[in-house]
Amino acid sequence: MTGTLQSIKMDLLKIKAKSKLPQQLRIAEEHYHLRPAGIRVVIENTMEAIIHNLPVKEIDIFVFSDFENIFSVSDLKIRKKSPGKKINVHNVDIAELNYDPAPAKNKAEFLRTASKLKDQIAYSINYGKCNVNFETCDINTPFIFHLHGVPLGKNPYLCAAIWMLAEEYARQKRPVWFLNQVHDFAENSRPEMLKRMQKCTGKYDPVFAAKIMYPNTRNMFYATINSRDAENLQMIGIAPSRIFFLPNSIDTKFFTAKPITKEKQYKQQLLKRIKEYSKKNLYFFDEKKKILLSPLKLMRRKNNAETILLLMALNHFEDNYQLMITLEPGTGKDVDYANKIKEFIKINRLPVVIGLGNEFISQSEKRKRKGKRVEEFTLPDVFALSDAIFTTSIIEGFGFCFHEGWLTGKAVMGRKLPYVCNDFEKNGLDFKHLYKKLWVKLDWIKNAERRINEVY
């Protein structure tokens, strides 16, 4: 099973099904929201794989999310046409699916709120705009819920709603299966998320939290993106037969295509845009310096402060480098962290530019042009400008930057995360040059011992 996995060199899209597939497929892709992020890329790639590779004549995909009055399925980077197939993609916009960190006053209130959300989900499938009726859904036309990141704890009510729904449909023997794809674990260095789950009912209840985070009903299956996570689920008590190893999907053709910035005129266009953006936002950018690219968000678990420390160390020997961090954070404490980082780099006049990805990097794989001017470049266009890709992240759900950098022919530098990289290395990627720990002297940091002890 997954724990003894040695290699994933085969193309998973070319594996033939062991049994006959239904001619109709009804599947839901669910996430809290559809803001630009790694999880949105995963959902888009999953939908592309389903539409263009499954030998099924009719496919209905229901995207469950809080569309936040901004997004719709038309904003997703997917090709909806496939020869000989009937493809339908539907919005299922439920605001209550979004983040909800506030604990309930008591367990009864928590269960009432979760039950209401459960009914909303069920109603949206059965009688809403989706137009699906489970009464006609037999074993040859199952409905599959593909859930993304639910156990992480960003919305405990959603965890409980899915748990209730799975138990209800199991009792009713309805042909509804849940594929719970765990990209990240609250109990693995995400203490605020774990506490949120354990205190969601208004008091500390770790047993209840575990029950709703990892439902163990016969219709609940799990998918992980690396073999270490699959082993985690087995340790929790999920049967190996209900755990599937589903590695990250990535568009190799897109990342290996020739970037437009290989041509001088477009390279100069992009450099000029970065310089204008930097001046407007009071960053320091010099087009003559070598660029180190960090295609990540500025947030605590991406550990961007360490990347800046590496930049300062490199420039101590040769003041010839600058750093670009592509994305701004979303909400909460990450915004506070980002503001402190920005204040630090501006006070110290460090050559760091943050957030250009939100300005002129396309969220799809297509460039946007206006005459000879490129309005939006692609990510590989920006990769081509850089001398190396830097990551010092301490927690990764996907590890995209490791293989995106590799595919674009750039050196990937910084911190190695064995639980992410082990599967990559089994398949030919070489990350022996990355470090696993960065050692510092305690006397470099004021009151370091006391502060570390307080944290732990």
C-alpha positions in Angstrom: 0.0 0.0 0.0 1.1 3.6 0.3 3.5 3.1 3.1 5.7 0.9 1.0 5.5 3.0 -2.1 8.8 3.0 -4.0 8.1 5.0 -7.2 5.4 7.0 -9.0 7.2 7.1 -12.4 4.2 5.8 -14.3 1.7 8.3 -15.8 -1.3 7.9 -13.5 -3.6 9.3 -16.2 -2.8 6.3 -18.4 -3.6 3.7 -15.9 -6.6 1.6 -17.0 -9.5 1.1 -14.6 -9.8 -2.4 -13.2 -13.5 -2.4 -13.5 -16.0 -0.9 -15.9 -16.6 2.8 -15.3 -20.1 4.3 -15.3 -21.1 6.2 -18.4 -22.3 9.1 -16.2 -20.1 10.7 -13.6 -21.4 13.0 -10.9 -18.7 14.6 -8.8 -18.4 17.5 -6.5 -15.2 19.5 -5.9 -15.4 21.3 -2.5 -13.2 23.9 -0.9 -13.8 26.9 1.4 -13.2 29.5 -1.3 -11.6 29.8 -4.7 -9.0 32.6 -4.1 -5.7 32.2 -6.1 -3.7 29.6 -4.2 -2.2 26.1 -4.5 -5.5 24.4 -3.6 -7.2 26.2 -6.5 -4.6 24.9 -8.9 -5.2 21.4 -7.5 -8.9 21.7 -8.1 -8.4 23.0 -11.6 -6.0 20.3 -12.5 -8.3 17.6 -11.0 -11.2 18.9 -13.1 -9.0 18.9 -16.2 -7.9 15.4 -15.6 -11.5 14.2 -15.0 -12.9 15.9 -18.1 -10.1 15.0 -20.6 -8.9 11.6 -19.4 -11.8 9.6 -17.9 -13.6 7.4 -20.6 -17.0 8.6 -19.4 -19.6 10.0 -21.9 -21.4 12.4 -19.5 -19.8 14.3 -16.7 -21.4 16.7 -14.2 -19.0 18.6 -11.9 -20.4 20.6 -9.0 -18.0 23.2 -7.5 -19.0 23.7 -3.9 -17.5 26.9 -2.4 -18.1 30.3 -1.1 -17.6 32.2 -4.4 -17.5 35.5 -2.4 -19.4 37.4 -5.0 -16.3 37.4 -7.2 -15.6 34.0 -8.6 -17.6 31.6 -10.6 -16.7 28.4 -12.4 -16.0 30.5 -15.5 -13.0 31.9 -13.6 -11.4 28.5 -13.2 -8.6 27.5 -15.6 -10.3 24.5 -17.2 -11.2 23.5 -20.7 -14.8 22.4 -20.6 -15.0 20.8 -24.0 -13.9 17.3 -24.8 -14.8 15.5 -28.1 -17.6 13.0 -27.7 -18.5 14.0 -24.1 -21.2 16.0 -22.5 -19.7 18.2 -19.8 -21.6 20.3 -17.3 -19.9 22.4 -14.6 -22.1 24.0 -12.0 -21.6 26.7 -9.2 -22.8 25.7 -5.8 -22.3 28.9 -3.9 -22.7 28.5 -0.1 -21.3 31.3 2.0 -21.2 29.1 5.1 -18.5 26.9 3.5 -15.9 29.7 4.0 -13.6 30.0 7.1 -15.4 30.2 10.4 -13.0 30.1 13.3 -15.5 31.3 16.1 -16.3 28.6 18.6 -19.9 27.9 19.6 -21.3 28.8 23.0 -21.9 25.1 23.7 -22.1 21.7 22.0 -25.8 21.8 21.3 -25.4 25.2 19.4 -22.4 23.8 17.5 -24.3 20.7 16.4 -27.4 22.8 15.3 -25.2 25.1 13.2 -23.4 22.1 11.6 -26.6 20.3 11.0 -28.0 23.4 9.2 -24.9 23.5 7.0 -25.3 19.7 6.3 -28.9 20.3 5.1 -27.7 23.2 2.9 -25.2 20.9 1.2 -27.7 18.1 0.8 -30.4 20.5 -0.5 -28.0 22.1 -3.0 -27.4 18.7 -4.5 -30.9 17.3 -4.4 -33.2 20.1 -5.3 -31.2 23.2 -6.0 -29.6 24.5 -9.3 -27.5 21.3 -9.5 -30.6 19.3 -10.5 -29.4 16.0 -9.1 -31.8 13.6 -7.4 -30.2 10.8 -5.3 -33.4 8.8 -5.6 -32.3 8.0 -9.2 -28.7 7.6 -8.3 -28.0 3.9 -8.4 -24.7 1.9 -8.1 -23.9 2.5 -11.7 -24.1 6.3 -11.4 -22.5 7.2 -8.0 -22.1 10.7 -6.6 -18.6 11.5 -5.4 -17.8 14.3 -3.0 -14.2 15.3 -3.5 -13.3 17.4 -0.4 -10.2 19.5 -0.1 -8.6 20.5 3.2 -11.6 19.9 5.4 -9.8 18.3 8.4 -7.4 21.3 8.7 -9.9 23.1 10.9 -10.5 26.4 9.1 -14.2 25.7 9.5 -15.1 23.2 12.3 -18.8 23.4 11.4 -18.0 22.1 7.9 -16.0 19.2 9.4 -19.1 18.3 11.5 -21.5 18.7 8.6 -19.5 16.3 6.4 -19.3 13.8 9.3 -23.1 14.0 9.7 -23.7 13.8 6.0 -21.5 10.7 5.6 -23.1 8.9 8.5 -26.6 9.8 7.2 -26.0 8.5 3.7 -24.2 5.4 5.1 -27.3 4.6 7.1 -29.6 5.2 4.2 -27.3 3.0 1.9 -27.2 5.7 -0.7 -24.5 5.4 -3.4 -22.7 8.5 -2.3 -18.9 8.4 -1.7 -16.7 11.0 0.0 -13.1 11.3 -1.1 -11.5 13.4 1.6 -8.2 14.7 0.2 -6.0 15.8 3.1 -3.4 18.3 2.0 -2.3 19.5 5.4 -2.8 18.2 9.0 -3.8 20.5 11.8 -1.9 18.3 14.3 1.3 18.7 12.3 2.7 22.1 13.4 -0.6 24.0 13.0 -1.4 24.5 16.7 -3.9 27.3 16.2 -5.9 25.1 13.8 -5.8 22.1 16.2 -7.0 24.2 19.1 -9.8 25.6 17.0 -11.0 22.1 16.4 -10.6 20.9 20.0 -12.5 24.0 21.4 -15.1 24.3 18.6 -18.0 23.4 21.0 -17.0 26.0 23.5 -15.0 23.7 25.7 -11.9 21.5 25.2 -13.0 18.2 23.6 -10.2 16.4 21.7 -12.2 13.2 21.3 -15.1 14.9 19.5 -12.6 16.9 17.4 -10.9 13.7 16.2 -14.3 12.2 15.4 -15.4 15.0 13.1 -11.9 15.7 11.6 -11.5 12.1 10.3 -14.9 10.3 9.8 -14.4 6.6 9.6 -17.7 5.6 7.9 -17.6 3.0 5.1 -18.4 5.6 2.5 -15.5 7.9 3.5 -12.2 7.4 1.6 -9.0 9.5 1.9 -6.4 10.7 -0.6 -3.0 12.1 0.2 -0.4 13.8 -1.9 2.6 12.2 -0.3 3.3 8.8 1.2 4.1 10.2 4.7 0.6 11.7 4.9 -0.9 8.3 4.0 1.1 6.7 6.9 -0.3 9.5 9.2 -3.9 8.4 8.3 -3.1 4.8 9.0 -1.8 5.7 12.4 -5.1 7.6 13.1 -6.9 4.3 12.4 -8.1 4.7 8.8 -7.9 1.3 7.0 -5.2 1.2 4.3 -7.8 0.0 1.8 -9.6 3.3 2.1 -6.4 5.5 1.6 -5.3 6.4 -1.9 -2.0 8.0 -2.8 -2.8 10.8 -5.3 0.4 12.7 -6.1 0.3 16.4 -7.1 -0.7 17.0 -10.6 1.3 19.6 -12.5 1.2 20.8 -16.1 4.7 19.8 -17.3 4.0 21.2 -20.8 3.2 24.6 -19.4 6.3 24.8 -17.3 8.7 23.4 -19.9 7.5 25.7 -22.7 9.8 28.6 -23.8 9.0 31.7 -21.8 8.3 34.9 -23.6 10.9 36.7 -21.5 13.7 34.9 -23.4 13.1 37.6 -26.0 14.8 40.9 -25.1 11.8 43.2 -25.7 9.5 41.2 -23.4 12.2 40.8 -20.7 12.6 44.6 -20.7 8.8 45.0 -20.5 8.6 42.8 -17.4 11.6 44.4 -15.7 10.1 47.8 -16.3 6.8 46.7 -14.8 8.5 45.3 -11.7 10.5 48.6 -11.3 7.3 50.7 -11.6 5.5 48.4 -9.2 8.5 48.6 -6.7 8.6 52.4 -6.9 4.9 52.7 -6.3 5.0 50.4 -3.3 8.3 51.7 -1.9 10.3 48.6 -2.6 14.0 48.6 -3.7 14.5 47.0 -7.1 17.6 47.1 -9.4 17.2 45.4 -12.8 21.0 44.9 -12.9 21.0 42.7 -9.8 20.4 38.9 -10.0 16.9 37.8 -9.0 16.1 35.1 -6.5 12.5 34.2 -6.9 10.3 32.9 -4.1 7.0 31.8 -5.7 5.1 31.7 -2.4 2.8 33.7 -0.2 4.2 36.1 2.4 3.0 34.2 5.5 4.2 32.5 8.6 4.4 28.9 7.5 6.2 29.9 4.4 8.9 31.2 6.7 9.8 34.1 4.4 11.9 35.8 7.1 14.5 33.0 6.7 14.6 33.6 2.9 15.4 37.2 3.6 18.1 36.1 6.0 19.7 34.0 3.3 19.5 37.0 0.9 21.3 39.2 3.5 24.0 36.4 4.0 24.6 36.2 0.2 24.8 40.0 -0.1 27.2 40.1 2.8 29.8 38.4 0.5 28.7 39.9 -2.8 26.0 42.6 -2.9 24.6 41.3 -6.2 21.2 39.7 -5.3 17.6 40.7 -4.8 14.5 38.7 -3.7 11.0 38.6 -5.2 8.2 37.1 -3.2 5.2 36.7 -5.5 2.1 36.7 -3.4 0.5 38.7 -0.5 -1.2 36.9 2.4 -4.9 36.4 2.7 -6.2 37.2 6.2 -5.6 37.0 9.9 -2.2 36.8 11.7 -0.4 36.3 8.4 -1.2 39.9 7.5 0.4 41.0 10.7 3.4 38.9 9.9 3.6 40.4 6.4 3.3 43.9 7.7 6.3 43.3 10.1 8.3 41.8 7.2 7.6 44.8 5.0 8.4 47.3 7.7 11.8 45.5 8.3 12.9 45.4 4.7 11.9 49.1 4.1 13.6 50.3 7.3 16.8 48.4 6.3 16.5 49.2 2.6 16.7 45.6 1.6 16.3 44.6 -2.1 13.0 42.7 -1.6 9.9 43.1 -3.7 6.6 41.5 -2.5 3.2 40.9 -4.2 4.0 41.3 -7.9 2.0 38.1 -8.6 -1.2 39.9 -7.8 -0.4 42.7 -10.2 0.8 41.3 -13.6 1.2 37.5 -13.4 -1.8 35.7 -15.0 -3.8 33.5 -12.7 -4.4 31.2 -15.7 -1.9 29.7 -18.2 -2.6 32.4 -20.7 -0.8 35.7 -21.2 -2.9 38.8 -21.7 -1.8 41.2 -24.4 -2.8 44.6 -25.6 -1.0 45.2 -28.9 2.7 44.7 -28.4 2.3 45.2 -24.6 1.9 42.1 -22.4 -0.6 43.0 -19.7 -0.2 39.8 -17.8 2.8 37.4 -17.9 2.8 33.8 -17.0 4.6 32.3 -14.0 7.3 30.7 -16.2 8.0 34.1 -17.8 8.9 35.3 -14.3 10.9 32.1 -13.5 13.0 32.8 -16.6 14.2 36.2 -15.1 15.5 34.5 -12.0 18.9 32.9 -11.2 17.4 30.5 -8.7 14.1 29.6 -6.9 14.2 30.0 -3.1 12.0 28.3 -0.5 12.5 28.2 3.2 8.9 27.0 4.0 8.5 24.9 7.1 5.1 23.5 6.3 4.0 22.6 2.8 0.8 21.0 1.6 1.9 20.8 -2.0 5.6 21.7 -2.5 4.8 23.1 -6.0 7.9 25.3 -6.0 10.2 22.3 -5.7 9.2 20.8 -9.1 8.1 24.0 -10.8 11.7 25.3 -10.4 13.1 21.9 -11.6 10.9 21.9 -14.7 11.8 25.5 -15.7 15.5 24.6 -15.4 16.2 26.7 -12.4 18.2 25.7 -9.3 15.9 25.2 -6.3 17.7 26.5 -3.1 16.9 26.7 0.6 15.2 24.4 3.0 14.4 20.8 2.3 11.2 19.3 3.7 11.8 15.5 3.6 8.1 14.6 3.9 7.4 16.5 0.7 10.7 15.8 -1.2 11.1 12.1 -0.4 8.6 11.1 -3.1 10.1 13.6 -5.6 13.6 12.2 -5.0 12.3 8.6 -5.6 11.3 9.8 -9.0 14.6 11.5 -10.1 14.7 15.0 -8.6 17.9 15.8 -6.7 17.6 17.9 -3.6 20.7 16.8 -1.7 22.0 20.4 -1.7 19.1 21.7 0.4 19.5 22.0 4.2 17.0 20.5 6.6 17.9 22.7 9.6 19.3 26.2 10.0 21.5 26.3 13.1 21.8 29.7 14.9 23.5 30.6 18.2 21.1 31.3 21.0 23.1 34.4 22.1 22.3 35.9 18.7 18.7 36.3 19.8 17.7 38.3 22.8 16.2 36.1 25.6 16.2 33.2 23.2 16.0 30.4 25.7 13.2 31.9 27.7 11.2 32.8 24.5 11.6 29.3 23.0 10.6 27.6 26.3 7.5 29.8 26.5 6.5 29.0 22.9 6.7 25.2 23.5 
